[in-house]
Amino acid sequence: MRVLVATDAWHPQINGVVRSLEHTAREAAALGAELEFLSPQGFRTIPMPSYSEIRLALATPRMIMRRIEAMQPDFVHIATEGPIGMLVRRACIASRRTFTTSYHTKFPEYLSARAPVPERLTYAWLRSFHNAGGGVMVSTATLERDLEARGFKRLMRWSRGVDAELFRPRPEATLNLPRPVYLFVGRVAVEKNIEAFLELDLPGSKVVVGGGPALASLKERFPKVHFLGPKEGEDLAQVYSACDVFCFPSRTDTFGIVLLEALASGLPVAAYPVTGPTDVLADATETVGILDNDLRTACLKALELSPAAARRFALRFTWRESARQFLDNVLIAHDIGPIARRYRLRRRRRIASGA
């Protein structure tokens, strides 16, 4: 079972979309499926206006069609609505090939934060983009209800996971800063609402991990904040473990993988009661995060929560289950016989054997 995943978000970008796709591909292989990526790599690119770190592919319909024919996928999934995603969508429609999509980013809200573009117009375009496919994968119930109310069809749930072996408590980790230490990890850009965190009057220290177009201006405006730049892997895991509370000021994220990474590292969460944090913490039987429209109050109350409880909760989210959801959604949307039957048979055998 070969799935072609079309994505404009790819290396060297560091974000939730890239992480999700990487982990899904790794776990899908263990489930008997192969994910191949059609990304900006191999095409000429230009920097995205207002966000030069993101490169947009300069591809043509013929180039994309040749790539798809060379890959010979059984299924096609479009992860993003950029140039690559739009061209693959066009190719699928032209060849009458069913495809699925996923809704990772509240793009209308992001765009309106950067330019005077009405959200309703962007949502109308996105609705047309996604409704042409066989299914739209969304990460949370709140996002599903929101998009359904806006006219999106055939919505399917695709949650996320966390690498709990990498992101774990490390009692020896330290940043040698006055405590308590409040942490933000993510893209340093206007849509992340980072200023809401940086402006808080909190005891101890504030740490920001990540890069982006707003980094230079925020470093100048908030000289007492510790900006550590982008980090990955073990370096990122060490920073999580050296902090006390994870502050998530975004009001527009659709999920927030960093929430799970923080919780798995033993950091309780402080956030606004919005899509993303509300859904991630919805089924917690212990209090592992504080959601409050007063972010300062949330940060201070989160200091009182149990790091052990935070980790116990995070262990419920696995990338293996996330990959299973993704592959099942692809099969449901396409619903074509032999390939689907072979995959389902292999999956039943793996479940029976405990894999």
N, C-alpha and C positions, 0 to 999 in steps of 0.2 A: 504494500500500500504506500504509494508515493504522493505526498502533498506538496504542491508548490505554494510557498508563502510569499506574496508580494508585499514588500515593505519599503517605505522611504526612510524609516528610522533604522539605522544600522551603524556599525562601527565606523568612525571612532566615537560616535555618540554614546553617552552614558545616561540612560534613562529607563523608566519602567517598561516601556514597550520593548526595547532591546533585551532587557533582562528576561522578560516574560517569554519572548520568542526563543531565546537561547535555552532556557530551562525546559520549555515545552519540547523542543527538538531533542534534547538529551533524554528526557523521560519517554518520549514517543518511541525512540529507538528500542527501548526495553520492552515496549508494548507491541512491537512488531510493525511499526510504521516508520517511514522515512520522511523527514521534512527537508526540502531544498528551498533556498532563499533566492528570490529575484530582488535584488537591492540596487542602490546606486553604484555599487562596486562594478567596475568595468565600463562605466559610461563617463563621458565628460560631465562635470558638475559645475554649478555656480552657487555662491553663498545665498542663503535665504535672506531676504530683506529684513533688517532689524535683528537678525539672529545669525551672524556669520558662521557660527560653529556648526550649523546644520547645512549640509550641502544638498542641493536639488539636482536630480539627474536630468541631463539634456538627451532624452531618448526620443525615438520616433516610433509610430505604430508598427512599422515593419521590423525594426530592431526587436521590439517586445515580442511580436509574434514569432520571430525566429527563435528567441530564447525559450518561449513556451514549447514550441515544437521540438526543440533539442532536448528539453528536460522530460518530455513525454509524461506528464503527471497524471495520476488517476483522479486527483481532486485539486481544486484551486481555492486558496484562501487569500483575501486581500486585507492586510492588517492596517493600512493607513490610506488616507484620502489625498496623498500628494501626487506628484507627476507619475511615479511608478504605479501607484494604485489606480489612478485614473486610466492609464494606458492599458493595464492588464484588464480592468473592467471593460474597456472598449473592445479589447481583443476577445474576451469571453462572450460578450454579447454578439459580436460579429460572427463567431464560430458556433453560437448556440451552446456554449459550455456553461453549465451551472457553476456558480461560485458562492462562497460564503464571505462575509466581512466581519470585522470586529470594530467596536467603538471604544477606543482607548482614551480619547481626549475631548474635553468640552471645548472644542475648537471655536464655536461662536463666542463664548465668553472670553477666550484667550484673544481672539481677533479684536473684539470690541475694546479690550483693555489697551490695545496698541494702535487702533485706527477707528475712525468714526463710521463703523459698519454696523447697521442694525442687526441684532442677533436673529431676528425672525427671518431675514434674508439668507443668512448663512445656514440656519436650520432647514430652510426650504431646499437649499442645494444639497445638504447632507441627507435629507430624507429621500430625495431622488436618487442619490448615489447608492445608498444602502438598500433601499427597497427593491432595486433591480436584481438583487441576489437571492439566494435560496434561504438565507438566514443571517441575522445580525447577532454576533456574540457580545454580551455585556457582562460586566464583572459583578454587579450588585443588584439587589432588588429595587433599591431606590432609583438607580439609573434606569432600570427597565421600566418602572412606572412612569418616569419622566419622559422617556423617549416614546413610550406607547401613547401618552397623552399628546405628543407632538406629531403623531401619525406614522411612526416607524412600525414596520410590520415584521412578523416572523422573528421575534426576539428570543434569544437562547442564552442561558446562563453559562458563563465561563469564569470561574473564580481563579485565584492565584495561590501561590505557595511560598515557602521560605526554606532556605538551606539551613536547617537547624544545627548541622554539624559545624558549619562555618560561623554562623551567628549564634553565639552562646556566651553565657557569663564567663568573664575572665577576671577573677578577683585581683590579680596582680596588675591589671592594666591601669595606667594613669596618664594624665595629661599635665600634671604638675600645675594645676590651676586652682584658685580658690573655689571651694565647693559651697553649695551644690552647683553642678554643671548641667546646663540646659543645652540640648543639641537640636540642630536642624540639619537634615540631609536631603539634598535634592537640587534641581536645576535653579540657579540663581537668576531668576527672571521675574518680570513684573507680575505675571499671572500666578505666581506662587505666594504672593501676599507676604513676603518675608519681613517687610517693614513692621507688620503688626507684631511680630515676635521681637525684632530688634529694638523697638521702642518701649518695650515693657520695663518697668522698674522692678527688677528682681534681685535678690541677694545672690552672691556667687558670681558665676561666669556664664557667658553665652558663647557657643561654638557653632560655626557654620561649615559644613562640608559640601562642596559642589562648585561647579563653574557655570558661567553663563553671561549673558550680555549686561546684567546689572551688577556684576561683581565689583568692578572698579568704582562705580559711584557709591555703592553701599559701604565699601571699605573706607572711602573718604568720609562718608557721613557718620559712620559708627566706628570710630577708631578703637574703642574699648572692646569691641567684639573680636573674637579670634576666628579669622577666616583661614581654613586649612586647605582650601582648594579641592579639586576632585580626588577621590580615593576609591579604590576597589579592593575586592578580595580581603586578604588578611589585614591589610592596613585599615580598611574601613571597619572591619569587625573589631579591631583593637579600639578604635575611637568610640564605637557604640558602648563597648564594655567599660570605658573609662568615664562615662557620663551617668547622670542620675535620672533625668527626665527627657523624654523626646517630645519636642514641641512641633506640631504640624499646623501651621497657620493657613494653609491653602483652603479656599472655599470652592475650588473648581475641579479638584482631582476626582477621577472616577473610582479610584480604589486607594492606591498608595502602598506599594510593596514595601516601602521604607517603614511603614507602621509595623508590619510583621517582622522585619529585620530587627527593629528596635525591641519589640516585645520578646522575641526569641533571645535577645541579648540581655534580657532582664530589666529593660527600661519601660516603666509605665508611660502612658501617652497623655499629652494635653493637647486638645484640639477643639475646633468649633463643632457644633452639632449639625454637620452637613454631610452630603453624599461622600462616601469614602470612609471617614472615621465612624460615622453612625452605623454603616453596614458591617465594617470589619469587626466592630465590637458588639454587634447586635446580640449574639448568642453567648456572650461571656457569662458564666455562672458565678465568677468572682469579679470584683471591680479591678480592672487592669488599666483603666484610662478614665480621665475626667473630660467630659464634653461640656463646654460652657461658652456662651457668647462673650463672657469676660475671660479672655485668654490668660491674664495674670492670675486670676483665681484658679483656673484650671491647672496652671503650672505649679502653684504652691500646694494645692490639694494632691496633685499627683506624687509629690515627694513622700506622702504618707502611705502610698500603696506598696504592695508586696512585689519585689522583683521576681520571686519564685512563682507567684501566681501569673505574672506576665508571661513568663516562659512556658508554663503549663498550657496556657491558652494558645500561644503561638504554635505549639506542637500539633495542633489540630489541623493546620494548613500544610499540605504537602504538594510538591510539584508533580509527583506521580499522579495524584488525584486530579490535579489541574489538567494534566496532559490527557487523562482519560476523558474528562469533560470535553476538551477540545476535539478529540478524535470522534467521540460519539456525536457531537454536534455536526461535524463534517459529514458523517455517514447519514445522519437523519436528513440533512438538507439535500444531499445528493440522492440517497435511497436507490442506489443501483446495485443489482444483484450479486454477481460472483465475487467482486472485490470486497464488498461489505460482508458477505457471508464468510469469506476466508478470514478476514480480520476478526470478526466476532467469534469464530471458532477458536482461533489462536488465543484470543483474550480469555475465553471461558477456560481453556486449558491452563493458562497461567494462573488464573484465580484459583482453580482447583488445586494447583500445585503450591499455592501460597506465594507466588511471585508478585 
